[in-house]
Amino acid sequence: MRSASARVRVQTDHTSWMATSLLLWLCALPLVGLLVLPWFGARVAMIVAAGLLLASVTACYAICAWQVAEPKRGVDDD
């Protein structure tokens, strides 16, 4: 019987995924500048931008870096 930890593997090459999350954040910055900055000011826009960066990096790490390994059928079936 396999343990639950055997089904989850950490991928070592998540540098490109983190770069993708950085590019996603950079693409969201003009929207923050156009929508948040005029109504709420620079301080709130910086807080929203920092929150978006933190959210994108966290989501990328949670979704992309940890993947559930599918069991291979036909190999070592118990």
MODA-V511016 format. One record per backbone hydrogen bond with DSSP energy under -1.0 kcal/mol. CO is the residue of the C=O (numbers start at 1). NH is the residue of the N-H. If there is no record, write none. Layout:
co:CO nh:NH
co:CO nh:NH
This chain:
co:7 nh:69
co:9 nh:67
co:12 nh:14
co:14 nh:18
co:15 nh:19
co:16 nh:20
co:17 nh:21
co:18 nh:22
co:19 nh:23
co:20 nh:24
co:21 nh:25
co:22 nh:26
co:23 nh:27
co:24 nh:28
co:25 nh:29
co:28 nh:32
co:29 nh:33
co:30 nh:34
co:31 nh:35
co:32 nh:36
co:32 nh:37
co:36 nh:40
co:37 nh:41
co:41 nh:45
co:42 nh:46
co:43 nh:47
co:44 nh:48
co:45 nh:49
co:46 nh:50
co:47 nh:51
co:48 nh:52
co:49 nh:53
co:50 nh:54
co:51 nh:55
co:52 nh:56
co:53 nh:57
co:54 nh:58
co:55 nh:59
co:56 nh:60
co:57 nh:61
co:58 nh:62
co:59 nh:63
co:60 nh:64
co:60 nh:65
co:65 nh:11
co:67 nh:9
